[in-house]
């Protein structure tokens, strides 16, 4: 057994709240005020998250997002822009001490270990998936999960997506893609590189079924029972502060990061 992990359950939040929770738990772990934590969640409204080093105006069609009611938020993790579809995706976060005995210090190995929770969950549903370095999970060569990680405050934060269904057309509207690429041919090409739980199983999988499989997958991988509990009063306070001061702020979301700047 690897010790207890707090399970925050399955929640639906707006983008600033989702990113505020991840950061608040990570920061408070540094003060030993938060336990090792895992959670599963959705984004309402649907959102685009951009990686820490990206420039929103270059990666995202801000006008399309505004007209469609889709939020924008900058992550503290790296990587590319991601469209988080309220109706088609479950996101997970794992937040733990950087020196946790279970999680390898080597970045590639740590991705592989944490992603094993998702691979085990997909197997529970009848889908054979594999880890593709450095941070993807694929099924028959098609991506079904993308993941990102950051290490600071003496903690490791890894979060990522599990695609239940896809809305490629909306994704192409909100992410900046050249007009030449917005064609039926190119969309079909993307659909060939990406897959979903629904596509693999030939049926719709409800969010609750997916989350239950994920819970089992991570319990098996982490060799522990996930103990359901909520955020502490201190965590709630910090989430609220980060949500308003940082993740709802154009200064944060629309800033132009220096290439080697360290996340705040």
N, C-alpha and C positions, 0 to 999 in steps of 0.2 A: 504493500500500500504506500502511496506517495504523500499521504497527508490530505487533509480536507481541502476541497476547493469550493468556494462560494459560487452558487449558480443563481444569477439574477433573473432567471426565467426568460420568457419570450415576451417581448414588448414591441409596441409600435410608437415611434417617436418622430419628431421632425429632425432635419439634418443637424441643426446646431445642438440639439439635445443629445443625439447619438454620439457626436464627436466630443461633446462636453463630458459625457459619462466616461468614455475611454480615457481622456486626459486626466480627469479628476481622480479616477481610481489609480492610474499610474503615478500621479504626483503624490497621492497620500500613501501609497505603498512605501515610498521613500521615507516617510515618517512613521512607518509601521502602523499606520492608521487604517489600512485597507488590507483585506486578505487576498490571496491568489483567487482570481475571479474569471469566470467564463459567462458569456451571455449570448443570446440569439435575438435578432431583432429585424424589424422592417422599417421602411422609410415612408412617412406620410407627411406631406405630399412626396411623390417621387422626386428624386434629387440626382444631381451630378456632383460627385466628389472629385476634386483634382488633387494630384500629388503635391507634396510640399514645394517642390522646385518648379512647378509649372506656372505658366502665366495664363490666367483664366481667359483673357480676351483672345488669346491665340488658340486655345483648346476647345472653347465652348461658345456656342451661339447664344449669347446672353439674351438677345431679343426673342429668340424662339423659346427659351426657358421661361422668360417673363410672360409671354403670351399663352403658354401652356400650363402655367402655374407650377413649374418645376424649379425646385430650390437649387442653389449652388453653395457648396461649402468646400473649404480647403482642409485636407487632412494633415496631420503631423507626420504621417508616413509618406514615403516616396512613391514612385510608380506613376502610372498614367491616369487619365481621366476615365471615370467609370459612371455609367448610367445605372442608377439604382431604381428599378421598377417596383413600385408598391405591390403590384399584382403578380410579379414573377420572380422574386428573389428573397432568400433568407441570408442575412449577414451574421457573422459570428465575430466575437472578440475574445481573445485570451490575453490576460494581463497577469504577469507573475514576476517574482524576483529574478533578476538577471542571473543569479547564481543558483537558481532552483535545481535541485538534484536531478530532476527528470529531463530538463530541457538542455540540449547540448549548447555549448558556447559558440561552436562553429555555426556561422549563419546558415549555410546550405543545409547542414544536418538539423538545425533547429526548425527550419521550414519543413523539412521532410517529416520530422517527428510530429509537429503540431498538425500538419496536413493529414497525418495518418488517422486522426479523429474523423475527418470528413470522408476519407476513403472507406473506413470501417462503417460509417453511417450509410454510405451509398451501397455498400455490400449488403447491409441489412435490408435495403429495399430491392436488392436483386441486380444492382449495377456494378460491373467490374471496372474500377477506375485505377489510375496509377499516378504517382507523383512525377511531374516533369520539371526538372531543375530550371530556374532556381525557385520559382514560386507558383507554379501552376499545377492543377489537377486535370487530367484528361481522361476521356473515354474513347477508345478506338481512335486516338490521335486528335480528338476534338476537345477543346477547352470547355470545362464545366464549372471550374472554380479558379478565380484569381485571388492572390493573397499579397499582403504588404506588411512590413514589419519596421519597427523603430526600437531603439534602445537608448533610454536616458532615464535620469532620476534613479538609477540602480534597478530599473525594471525593464522587462521586455513586453512590448505590445505587438500582438499580431492580430490583424483582422482581415476578413476576406468574404467573398460571396459564394453562394451556391445557387446556380440558376435552375429554377423550377420550370420556368417558361421564358420565352423571349419576345421582345417587341423591338425588332431590329429597325423598323421604320422610324419609330420615335427616337431611338438611339442616334440614327443618322441625322435627324433634325436638330438635336440638341448638342451633339458633338461636332466640332468643326471638321468637315470633310469636304474636299474639293468637289465642285459641281460635276466634274468629270466622273467622280467615283460614285455619285449618288445616282446609280442606275440599277435596273433590275439585275443585270449581270453581276455587278459588284456586290449587291446585297445578297445574291445567291452564293457568291464566293465567301462572304462572311458567314452565312448560315452553314456553309460546309466546314468552316474552321471552329465553329462554336456548337455546343449541344446543350440540351437541357434534360432535367429529370423526366419531364413529360415525354420528350422525344424518345428517350431511351426505353421507357417503360410502356409507351403507347397508351398512357392514361394520365389523367390529371391527378397529381398528388397534392393533397391539402397541406396547408402550412403546419398544422398540428402533427400530422404524420411525419413530415420531414423533420420537425424539431424533436420529436420523440426519438427518431433514428439518430439524429445528431447527438442528443444527450447520451444515448447508449454508446455511440461511437467514441465520444470523448471519455466517458467513464471507463471503457475498456482500454483505451490508449493510455489514459492517465492512471489506470489501476486504482481508481478511487470512486466513491459515491459523490456525486455533486449534491451539495447541501443547499437547498433553495433558501434564499434570504434576500432582503431588500438592501438598498443603499442606506448608509448611516446618515444621521443628521448633518455631520460634517461634510460627507460626500455630496449630499443634496445641495448644501450651501455653495460648495465649490462648482458643482455642475451649473447651478443657476448663474453664478458669476461668469464662468467661462462661456456659457451659452450667449449671454447678452454682450459681455465686454469683448469677446473674441470671435465666436463662430457666427454671430449675426452681423459682424462688422465688415463693411467694405474694405476697411484698412487691412484686415487680415485676408479676406477672401479674394480681393482684387489686387493685392500687392504684387510687386515684381521682385521675387526673391533673388538675392545674389547667389551665384552658382554654388558657392561653398559656404553659404551662411548656415548657421546652426539653428534648427527650429526653436521657437520661443517656448 
